[in-house]
């Protein structure tokens, strides 16, 4: 890209679209890394890399072994909450909460953020969620958690020293003081937190003190970031982390959502990772305007690899974008049994079941087209859009038949069906914005159907997207689109995902 082309360019915000909440960022030299919450999905904690803060590539998942990530019995929107990523003493440190009963707070390390990451150092004496790590000048490690409280720990062993101390917890009476991050910047220690809950009243506030243990004085202009009470197209802004570029400029990553449709507005992609500039005025951060497009930066761009539309399942292991519900046993999911095909063996009989064999990727565009070629000769399965066990749409193939299914709350329906010739069949889902009608207009529609031999698409059902939104289903995740097995063994030749052509 020439200098003029770069100057005229604009870049999409969110910088990591789709269900990628609770971002934590660190810089090592010219490289930036972000991790995000992953809840009930395995593998857990996606790890992203960038050289320019605008182009992000997933390089792995930090928790990719059952020994690191026990999720059996985890309800949807349980599991992995709010990791913090830091680099200290030549290694990467990752501290996180697994809210599954008996798991708690855990700490992992790696020399390469792409992995492998260590087995967990457990922190039984660190309660709560949203743990943070910070080291002071003499090497003392402080762990700060939601609430907001703090305890000194040995990060190598998990041992704590002394009682937990309550710190500053934001505005008096504010809901859910959480997501603490502690930094030494200049002459002060800064304590950045989220407050107001992760819904429409979410916000970011900050305080400072002379020592990492306080006392902390609040910024007079708190919250330093919130969109509560506005009609801004990006809402629920909060749960932030700060990073400084080599040129001395500061930036903030944070979560937000993009609600669509009428009232109250429905967001379907989950909470996404956004970026905004930060300036320091009188010793306090001032967050710049949050925009759906970011202007070109003054530094060189370093685009990563372009994600292919199609995955042909030609690798021995699945790419890191693919996630499953709670676990992914090799005997139920493999690319090694039939060359160039993904083989899934059923466990649960449908997506209503917590142990369904499902392999999906996050929906990352407000409109998209998804296709897969399935061979159901030995079972049944298909293509699904999942939010949780009680909110999902799917198109399912068995030998000689295809049907569209809907699960919304307690209701499970067969929306449409048709016979198809024996053998592999191409299934598709098309997601499109809903034209505005009135205050009750939903955010989008999902059309599920089959592709005919001549390439034309035959719709078998068109469904309202609001029922696969957080505002309807609740919880903390977003849509995940992928393949599943409902009975026996099914095989998938390829999977396409792409936004519609402009």
C-alpha positions as CSV (number, residue, x, y, z in Angstrom):
1,X,0.0,0.0,0.0
2,X,1.4,3.4,-1.0
3,X,1.6,6.3,1.5
4,X,-1.4,8.0,-0.2
5,X,-3.4,4.8,-0.2
6,X,-2.8,4.3,3.4
7,X,-3.6,7.9,4.3
8,X,-7.0,7.5,2.5
9,X,-7.8,4.1,4.0
10,X,-10.1,3.4,6.9
11,X,-10.1,0.3,9.0
12,X,-13.0,-1.6,10.6
13,X,-13.7,-1.3,14.3
14,X,-14.1,-3.8,16.0
15,X,-10.6,-4.8,15.2
16,X,-11.4,-8.4,16.3
17,X,-15.1,-8.9,15.3
18,X,-17.5,-11.5,16.6
19,X,-17.6,-13.2,20.0
20,X,-14.3,-12.0,21.4
21,X,-15.0,-10.3,24.8
22,X,-12.9,-9.1,27.7
23,X,-9.7,-8.3,25.7
24,X,-6.4,-8.2,27.5
25,X,-3.4,-6.9,25.6
26,X,0.3,-6.8,26.0
27,X,3.2,-5.6,23.8
28,X,6.6,-7.2,23.4
29,X,8.9,-5.1,21.2
30,X,7.0,-4.5,18.0
31,X,4.5,-7.3,18.6
32,X,1.1,-7.1,20.2
33,X,-0.9,-10.0,21.6
34,X,-4.6,-10.1,22.7
35,X,-6.5,-12.9,24.6
36,X,-10.2,-13.1,25.1
37,X,-12.8,-15.0,27.2
38,X,-14.1,-18.2,25.7
39,X,-16.7,-19.5,28.3
40,X,-18.0,-23.0,27.6
41,X,-16.0,-23.6,24.3
42,X,-13.0,-25.8,23.8
43,X,-10.2,-25.0,23.1
44,X,-10.2,-21.9,25.2
45,X,-8.8,-18.4,25.3
46,X,-8.0,-17.4,21.7
47,X,-4.6,-15.8,21.2
48,X,-4.2,-13.1,18.6
49,X,-1.1,-11.4,17.2
50,X,-0.6,-8.0,15.5
51,X,2.2,-5.8,14.4
52,X,0.1,-2.7,13.8
53,X,-2.9,-2.8,16.2
54,X,-5.3,-3.0,13.3
55,X,-4.7,-6.3,11.7
56,X,-5.1,-9.3,14.0
57,X,-4.4,-13.0,13.3
58,X,-5.4,-15.8,15.6
59,X,-2.2,-17.8,16.3
60,X,-3.6,-20.4,18.7
61,X,-5.7,-21.1,21.8
62,X,-3.9,-21.0,25.1
63,X,-6.0,-23.8,26.7
64,X,-6.0,-26.6,24.2
65,X,-5.6,-29.7,26.5
66,X,-8.2,-31.2,28.8
67,X,-5.7,-31.0,31.6
68,X,-5.8,-27.2,31.3
69,X,-9.5,-26.8,30.7
70,X,-12.0,-29.0,32.5
71,X,-15.5,-28.0,31.3
72,X,-17.6,-31.0,32.0
73,X,-20.8,-29.9,33.6
74,X,-20.2,-26.3,32.7
75,X,-23.4,-24.5,31.8
76,X,-23.5,-22.2,28.7
77,X,-21.9,-18.9,29.5
78,X,-19.9,-20.6,32.3
79,X,-16.3,-21.7,32.0
80,X,-13.6,-19.3,31.1
81,X,-14.0,-15.7,32.3
82,X,-11.8,-12.6,31.6
83,X,-8.1,-13.6,31.2
84,X,-5.3,-11.2,31.7
85,X,-2.1,-11.5,29.6
86,X,1.2,-10.0,30.6
87,X,4.9,-10.4,29.7
88,X,7.4,-10.4,32.5
89,X,10.9,-11.8,33.1
90,X,11.2,-13.3,29.7
91,X,7.9,-15.2,29.6
92,X,4.2,-14.7,29.0
93,X,1.8,-15.0,32.0
94,X,-1.9,-15.7,31.6
95,X,-4.2,-15.6,34.7
96,X,-7.9,-16.5,34.4
97,X,-11.0,-17.8,36.1
98,X,-12.7,-21.0,35.2
99,X,-16.0,-20.6,37.0
100,X,-16.7,-24.4,36.6
101,X,-17.2,-25.7,40.1
102,X,-13.9,-26.7,41.7
103,X,-11.7,-25.0,39.1
104,X,-11.3,-21.3,40.2
105,X,-8.4,-19.1,39.4
106,X,-5.5,-20.5,37.5
107,X,-2.2,-19.2,36.1
108,X,-0.4,-20.4,32.9
109,X,2.9,-19.5,31.4
110,X,4.6,-19.8,27.9
111,X,7.7,-18.6,26.2
112,X,5.8,-18.4,22.9
113,X,2.2,-17.0,23.1
114,X,1.2,-19.4,20.2
115,X,1.9,-22.2,22.7
116,X,2.3,-24.6,24.1
117,X,1.1,-23.1,27.4
118,X,1.9,-24.8,30.7
119,X,-0.6,-26.8,32.8
120,X,-2.2,-24.6,35.4
121,X,-0.8,-23.3,38.6
122,X,-3.9,-23.2,40.8
123,X,-4.7,-20.3,43.0
124,X,-7.1,-21.7,45.7
125,X,-6.6,-18.7,48.0
126,X,-7.5,-16.2,45.3
127,X,-11.3,-16.0,45.1
128,X,-13.5,-14.2,42.7
129,X,-13.2,-13.5,39.0
130,X,-11.3,-11.3,36.6
131,X,-7.8,-11.7,38.1
132,X,-4.9,-9.3,37.1
133,X,-1.2,-9.5,37.5
134,X,1.3,-6.7,38.1
135,X,4.9,-6.6,39.3
136,X,6.4,-3.7,41.2
137,X,10.1,-2.6,41.1
138,X,11.3,-5.2,43.6
139,X,9.6,-8.1,41.8
140,X,6.7,-8.4,44.1
141,X,3.6,-9.8,42.2
142,X,0.2,-8.4,42.9
143,X,-3.0,-10.1,42.0
144,X,-6.1,-7.8,41.8
145,X,-9.5,-9.3,41.4
146,X,-13.1,-8.1,40.8
147,X,-14.7,-6.4,43.8
148,X,-12.0,-4.8,43.8
149,X,-9.5,-6.4,46.1
150,X,-5.8,-7.4,46.0
151,X,-3.4,-10.0,47.4
152,X,0.3,-10.6,47.0
153,X,1.1,-13.9,45.3
154,X,4.0,-16.0,44.2
155,X,3.1,-16.6,40.5
156,X,5.4,-19.7,40.3
157,X,3.6,-21.6,43.1
158,X,0.3,-19.9,43.6
159,X,1.0,-19.2,47.2
160,X,-0.5,-16.0,48.7
161,X,1.0,-13.7,51.4
162,X,-1.1,-11.9,53.8
163,X,-4.8,-11.0,53.8
164,X,-6.6,-9.7,50.8
165,X,-7.0,-5.9,50.9
166,X,-10.0,-4.0,49.6
167,X,-9.0,-1.3,47.1
168,X,-10.9,1.4,45.2
169,X,-14.1,0.0,43.7
170,X,-15.4,2.8,41.4
171,X,-18.4,5.1,41.9
172,X,-20.1,4.5,45.3
173,X,-23.0,2.0,44.7
174,X,-22.0,1.3,41.1
175,X,-22.9,-2.2,39.9
176,X,-20.2,-4.8,39.3
177,X,-16.8,-3.3,39.9
178,X,-14.7,-5.7,37.9
179,X,-12.0,-6.2,35.2
180,X,-9.2,-4.6,37.2
181,X,-5.9,-3.9,35.6
182,X,-3.0,-2.3,37.5
183,X,-0.2,-0.4,35.7
184,X,2.9,1.7,36.7
185,X,2.8,4.7,34.3
186,X,5.1,7.6,35.1
187,X,5.0,8.5,38.8
188,X,1.7,6.7,39.5
189,X,0.1,3.3,39.8
190,X,-3.2,3.4,37.9
191,X,-6.1,1.1,38.6
192,X,-8.4,0.7,35.6
193,X,-11.7,-1.1,36.2
194,X,-15.1,-1.7,34.6
195,X,-18.3,-0.9,36.4
196,X,-22.1,-0.7,35.7
197,X,-22.5,-4.3,34.5
198,X,-21.6,-5.6,31.0
199,X,-24.9,-4.5,29.5
200,X,-26.0,-1.1,28.4
201,X,-24.6,0.7,31.5
202,X,-21.1,-0.7,31.1
203,X,-18.2,1.7,31.5
204,X,-14.5,2.2,32.3
205,X,-13.2,4.2,35.3
206,X,-9.7,4.8,36.6
207,X,-8.0,5.8,39.8
208,X,-4.3,6.4,40.7
209,X,-2.0,6.1,43.7
210,X,1.7,6.3,44.6
211,X,2.0,2.6,45.4
212,X,0.4,-0.5,43.9
213,X,-1.6,-1.0,47.1
214,X,-3.0,2.5,47.1
215,X,-4.6,4.6,48.5
216,X,-6.2,5.4,45.1
217,X,-7.8,8.7,44.1
218,X,-10.5,8.5,41.4
219,X,-10.2,10.4,38.1
220,X,-12.5,13.5,38.3
221,X,-13.8,12.7,34.9
222,X,-14.9,9.1,35.5
223,X,-16.1,7.2,33.7
224,X,-13.4,7.7,31.1
225,X,-15.4,5.6,28.6
226,X,-19.1,4.7,28.5
227,X,-21.9,4.9,25.9
228,X,-24.7,4.5,28.4
229,X,-27.8,6.6,27.7
230,X,-26.7,7.3,24.1
231,X,-27.8,6.1,20.6
232,X,-24.2,5.4,19.6
233,X,-24.0,2.4,17.2
234,X,-21.5,0.8,19.6
235,X,-22.9,0.0,23.0
236,X,-21.9,-1.8,26.3
237,X,-18.4,-0.4,26.1
238,X,-16.2,-1.5,28.9
239,X,-13.8,-4.1,30.3
240,X,-10.7,-2.3,28.9
241,X,-6.9,-2.7,28.8
242,X,-4.2,-0.2,27.9
243,X,-1.1,-0.5,25.8
244,X,1.6,1.9,24.7
245,X,3.1,1.9,21.2
246,X,6.9,2.2,20.7
247,X,6.2,5.8,19.5
248,X,4.9,6.7,22.9
249,X,1.2,6.9,22.0
250,X,-1.4,5.0,24.1
251,X,-4.3,2.9,23.0
252,X,-7.2,1.2,24.7
253,X,-8.8,-2.1,23.8
254,X,-12.3,-2.8,25.2
255,X,-15.4,-4.8,24.5
256,X,-18.5,-3.4,22.9
257,X,-21.6,-4.6,21.0
258,X,-23.4,-3.6,17.8
259,X,-27.1,-3.8,18.4
260,X,-29.4,-3.7,15.4
261,X,-33.2,-3.6,14.7
262,X,-35.9,-1.9,16.7
263,X,-36.4,-1.7,20.5
264,X,-34.5,-2.6,22.6
265,X,-31.9,-3.4,19.9
266,X,-30.5,-6.9,19.6
267,X,-26.8,-7.8,19.3
268,X,-26.1,-11.3,17.9
269,X,-22.3,-11.5,17.4
270,X,-21.6,-11.3,21.1
271,X,-19.2,-8.7,22.7
272,X,-16.4,-7.8,20.3
273,X,-13.0,-6.2,20.7
274,X,-12.7,-2.5,19.8
275,X,-9.8,0.0,19.7
276,X,-9.6,3.7,20.6
277,X,-6.8,6.2,21.0
278,X,-5.9,7.6,24.5
279,X,-4.2,10.9,25.4
280,X,-2.9,11.8,28.8
281,X,-4.1,15.2,30.2
282,X,-3.0,16.3,33.7
283,X,-2.0,12.7,34.5
284,X,-5.3,11.2,33.5
285,X,-6.2,9.2,30.4
286,X,-8.7,10.8,27.9
287,X,-10.2,8.2,25.6
288,X,-10.7,9.4,22.0
289,X,-13.9,9.0,20.0
290,X,-15.0,5.4,19.4
291,X,-15.9,5.0,15.7
292,X,-17.0,2.1,13.5
293,X,-14.0,3.0,11.3
294,X,-10.6,3.9,12.4
295,X,-8.5,6.3,10.4
296,X,-5.2,5.2,8.9
297,X,-2.4,5.3,11.5
298,X,0.8,7.2,11.1
299,X,2.9,4.1,11.4
300,X,3.4,1.4,8.7
301,X,0.6,-1.2,8.3
302,X,1.5,-4.9,8.6
303,X,-1.4,-6.9,7.3
304,X,-1.5,-10.6,8.3
305,X,-2.5,-13.5,6.1
306,X,-6.0,-13.3,4.5
307,X,-8.3,-15.9,5.9
308,X,-9.5,-18.3,3.3
309,X,-13.2,-18.6,2.5
310,X,-13.0,-22.3,2.4
311,X,-11.5,-24.9,4.9
312,X,-10.9,-28.1,3.0
313,X,-10.0,-30.0,6.2
314,X,-6.7,-31.0,4.5
315,X,-4.6,-30.5,7.7
316,X,-4.0,-33.2,10.3
317,X,-5.4,-30.8,13.0
318,X,-8.2,-28.3,12.9
319,X,-7.2,-24.6,12.5
320,X,-7.4,-22.6,15.8
321,X,-10.6,-20.8,14.8
322,X,-12.6,-24.0,15.2
323,X,-14.2,-24.5,18.6
324,X,-16.4,-27.1,20.2
325,X,-18.9,-27.3,23.1
326,X,-17.0,-28.2,26.3
327,X,-14.7,-30.8,24.8
328,X,-13.5,-32.3,21.6
329,X,-12.6,-36.0,22.0
330,X,-10.4,-37.3,19.2
331,X,-12.6,-40.4,18.8
332,X,-15.6,-38.1,18.0
333,X,-13.8,-35.5,15.8
334,X,-11.0,-36.1,13.3
335,X,-9.6,-35.1,9.9
336,X,-7.4,-38.2,9.8
337,X,-10.0,-40.9,9.1
338,X,-11.0,-39.8,5.6
339,X,-8.5,-37.7,3.8
340,X,-9.7,-34.2,3.2
341,X,-12.9,-34.6,5.2
342,X,-13.9,-33.8,8.8
343,X,-15.5,-36.8,10.5
344,X,-17.9,-36.3,13.4
345,X,-19.4,-39.0,15.5
346,X,-22.5,-38.2,17.5
347,X,-22.8,-38.2,21.2
348,X,-25.9,-36.1,22.2
349,X,-28.8,-36.4,19.7
350,X,-29.1,-32.7,19.0
351,X,-27.8,-29.3,19.9
352,X,-30.2,-29.3,22.8
353,X,-27.8,-31.7,24.5
354,X,-24.8,-30.4,26.5
355,X,-22.4,-33.0,25.0
356,X,-23.4,-32.5,21.3
357,X,-20.5,-33.1,18.9
358,X,-20.2,-29.6,17.3
359,X,-17.4,-27.9,15.5
360,X,-18.0,-24.2,14.8
361,X,-16.5,-20.8,14.2
362,X,-17.6,-17.4,15.5
363,X,-19.9,-15.4,13.3
364,X,-17.9,-12.3,12.6
365,X,-20.0,-10.3,10.2
366,X,-23.4,-8.8,10.5
367,X,-24.2,-10.5,7.2
368,X,-22.6,-13.7,5.9
369,X,-23.0,-16.8,3.8
370,X,-22.1,-20.2,5.1
371,X,-22.0,-23.5,3.1
372,X,-20.8,-27.0,3.8
373,X,-20.9,-30.3,1.9
374,X,-22.0,-33.2,4.1
375,X,-22.1,-36.9,3.5
376,X,-24.8,-38.3,5.9
377,X,-24.7,-41.9,4.6
378,X,-23.9,-43.3,8.0
379,X,-25.9,-40.9,10.2
380,X,-27.4,-37.5,10.4
381,X,-26.1,-34.0,11.1
382,X,-25.7,-30.7,9.5
383,X,-25.1,-27.0,9.7
384,X,-26.1,-25.0,12.9
385,X,-26.1,-21.5,14.2
386,X,-25.7,-21.8,18.0
387,X,-26.1,-19.4,20.9
388,X,-26.8,-22.0,23.6
389,X,-28.7,-25.3,24.2
390,X,-32.0,-23.4,24.1
391,X,-31.4,-21.1,21.3
392,X,-30.1,-22.5,17.9
393,X,-31.2,-23.0,14.3
394,X,-30.0,-25.8,12.1
395,X,-30.4,-27.5,8.8
396,X,-30.0,-31.3,9.2
397,X,-29.3,-33.9,6.6
398,X,-30.0,-37.7,6.8
399,X,-29.9,-40.1,3.9
400,X,-32.6,-38.9,1.5
401,X,-33.9,-36.0,3.6
402,X,-33.1,-32.5,4.7
403,X,-35.0,-30.5,7.4
404,X,-34.7,-27.1,9.1
405,X,-35.0,-27.1,12.9
406,X,-35.5,-24.3,15.3
407,X,-35.1,-24.3,19.1
408,X,-36.2,-21.1,20.9
409,X,-36.6,-21.4,24.7
410,X,-38.8,-24.5,25.5
411,X,-40.0,-24.8,21.9
412,X,-38.4,-27.1,19.3
413,X,-39.9,-27.0,15.8
414,X,-39.5,-28.5,12.4
415,X,-39.7,-25.5,10.1
416,X,-39.4,-27.2,6.7
417,X,-38.2,-30.3,5.0
418,X,-37.7,-31.9,1.6
419,X,-36.3,-35.1,0.1
420,X,-32.9,-35.1,-1.5
421,X,-31.0,-37.7,-3.6
422,X,-28.8,-40.2,-1.7
423,X,-25.2,-39.1,-1.3
424,X,-23.5,-35.8,-0.2
425,X,-25.5,-32.6,-0.2
426,X,-24.6,-28.9,0.2
427,X,-26.3,-27.1,3.0
428,X,-26.3,-23.3,3.4
429,X,-27.2,-20.5,5.8
430,X,-27.6,-16.9,4.7
431,X,-27.6,-14.1,7.3
432,X,-29.0,-10.8,6.1
433,X,-30.0,-7.5,7.9
434,X,-33.7,-7.0,8.3
435,X,-35.2,-4.0,6.5
436,X,-36.5,-1.5,9.1
437,X,-40.2,-1.8,9.6
438,X,-41.1,-0.5,13.1
439,X,-39.9,-0.6,16.6
440,X,-40.4,-4.4,16.6
441,X,-38.1,-5.1,13.7
442,X,-35.5,-7.7,14.5
443,X,-31.8,-7.4,13.8
444,X,-31.5,-9.9,10.9
445,X,-33.0,-13.0,9.3
446,X,-31.4,-16.4,8.8
447,X,-32.3,-18.4,5.7
448,X,-31.5,-22.1,5.7
449,X,-31.6,-24.3,2.7
450,X,-29.9,-26.6,0.2
451,X,-27.8,-26.0,-2.9
452,X,-29.0,-27.6,-6.0
453,X,-26.7,-29.4,-8.4
454,X,-26.8,-26.4,-10.7
455,X,-25.6,-24.1,-7.9
456,X,-28.9,-22.4,-7.1
457,X,-30.0,-22.1,-3.5
458,X,-33.4,-23.4,-2.4
459,X,-34.6,-22.0,0.9
460,X,-36.4,-24.3,3.3
461,X,-36.9,-21.8,6.1
462,X,-36.3,-18.1,7.0
463,X,-36.1,-17.3,10.7
464,X,-36.0,-14.2,12.9
465,X,-32.5,-13.5,14.2
466,X,-33.6,-11.8,17.4
467,X,-34.1,-15.3,19.0
468,X,-30.4,-15.9,18.6
469,X,-29.4,-12.7,20.4
470,X,-28.1,-12.0,23.9
471,X,-31.1,-9.8,24.6
472,X,-33.4,-12.8,24.2
473,X,-31.2,-15.7,25.3
474,X,-29.1,-13.9,28.0
475,X,-25.6,-15.0,28.8
476,X,-22.2,-13.7,27.6
477,X,-21.5,-15.4,24.3
478,X,-22.3,-14.8,20.6
479,X,-23.3,-16.8,17.6
480,X,-21.1,-19.7,16.6
481,X,-21.8,-21.3,13.2
482,X,-20.6,-24.8,12.4
483,X,-21.2,-28.5,11.8
484,X,-22.6,-31.2,14.1
485,X,-23.5,-34.8,14.3
486,X,-26.9,-35.9,15.6
487,X,-26.7,-39.6,15.0
488,X,-24.1,-42.1,13.8
489,X,-21.2,-40.7,11.8
490,X,-21.3,-37.8,9.4
491,X,-18.5,-36.4,7.2
492,X,-17.9,-32.9,5.9
493,X,-15.9,-32.3,2.7
494,X,-15.5,-28.5,3.1
495,X,-16.9,-25.5,4.9
496,X,-17.2,-22.0,3.4
497,X,-17.7,-18.7,5.4
498,X,-17.8,-15.3,3.8
499,X,-19.5,-11.9,4.0
500,X,-21.7,-11.2,1.0
501,X,-20.2,-9.5,-2.0
502,X,-20.6,-5.7,-2.0
